[in-house]
Amino acid sequence: MKKVIPIVLFVILFTFSHDLLAQCPMCKTSLEEARKGGSQVGNTLNNGILYLLALPYSIAIVFGLIWWRKSKLKKQQANLNA
């Protein structure tokens, strides 16, 4: 069962990734048009991308640290009880 879950998640992500890739030409076109007008849309979009990139990694790090601390405490309790 544990081997099936990652495969199913990969298939789901692969299935829906086609819709996500369709947005790239629209972003490129909008940035090219904004660049002609001297707008700061590119900088704003880059900041948004960095924000969206950092948030999932931050959440993963927090959950990883919580898991690591709990496993460390379990090992210490097991050593004390043995």
N, C-alpha and C positions, 0 to 999 in steps of 0.2 A: 504494500500500500504506500509506503514511504517513497518508493521509486516512481510510482505512478503520478503523484501530485506534481513534482517538478515538470514532468512531461506534459501533463494537462495544462499547466500554467504557461509553458512555452508555446503550446499549440494555440492557446487563447490569445496570447500576446502577438504571435505571428499572424493570426487571422485578422486582428484589428489594426495591425501596423500599417496596412495599405491605406487606410483612412487617415492615419496620422501623417504619412508622407505627402499626402495631397496638399497640405498646408504650406509647404516650403516655397513653391512658386508664388503664392500670394504674398508671403512675407517679403520675399525678394523684390517683387514688383512694388510693393508699398514702400519699402526702404529706398529703392532707386528713385521713386517719385518724390519722396520726402527730401532726399539728398539734393535734388535739383532746386528745391525751394529754400534750402538753407535751414531746414528744421533739425531739431535735436531728437527726432524720433529714433534714430539708430542707437544713440546712447541709452535712451529710455528702454528700448527693446533689449539691448544687451544686459542692462541691469535687471530687467525682468527675467531673462533667461538664467542669469546667475542666481537669482533668488529661487526660482523654481528648481534649479539644480541642487542648491545647497540644502533645501528643506528635507528632501527624502534621505540624504546622507546624514543629516543631523539626527533625524528620527531613528535611523538604523544604528547610529553610534550610541544613542541613549539606550535603546533596547539591548544592544550588545553589551554595554557596560552593566546594565541591570542583570542580564543573564550571567555575565562573568562573575559578578559579586555574589549572586545566589549560589552558583556552583562552587565558588571558593568557600562560602560559609558551610555548604553541605559537606565538603571534604574535611573541613576543620572539625565539624561535629562528628563525622564518622571516625576521625582519628582520635577524638576525645573518648568516644564510646567504646572503641576497640581496646 
